[in-house]
């Protein structure tokens, strides 16, 4: 009987740790695992924009400069509906505000919460700060030719400057010529 009680304690302790992990920041999770992580101090105004409440909703982020209105946005909306999350638009570079507004409109029409975050001049550093400050970020979505996504994957990762602890899903918009050829 004592063994059964100990097993139950272990199970409930595991559930408690799993539940608590949903609300820890990436840095807190890394510290609990015993790994070291470098920190990047963003500018004060970026810190205020990226601040999260103590209990935050789960997030899916779209890294964009206004492109990605088709397949990447569709994927993020579908995943967000399945995971009960909100979508954060991480905007960088020379933005097309009409396309950004169209993206926000589609997200809201799907019944999802949407938040717009401008990454600013140091987009990769601010993106990494965003990732570290969002304990409930599930993954990010971007187009394969997005400049920030490419820099993050190829330049920063190769040099070991930043570590990514969140998956980055790259989705290309469908090409009508290819789909017509494959259908034939």
FENKAKA-V561343 format. One record per run of one state. SS is the DSSP state (H for helix, E for strand, C for the rest). FROM is the first residue (numbers start at 1). LEN is the number of residues. Records with the same first field share a line. If there is no record, write none. Layout:
SS->FROM-LEN  FROM-LEN
This chain:
C->1-1  22-4  34-10  51-8  65-6  84-2  92-5  110-4  119-4  134-3  143-4  160-7  171-5  184-1
H->2-20  26-8  44-7  71-13  97-13  123-11  147-13  176-8
E->59-6  86-6  114-5  137-6  167-4
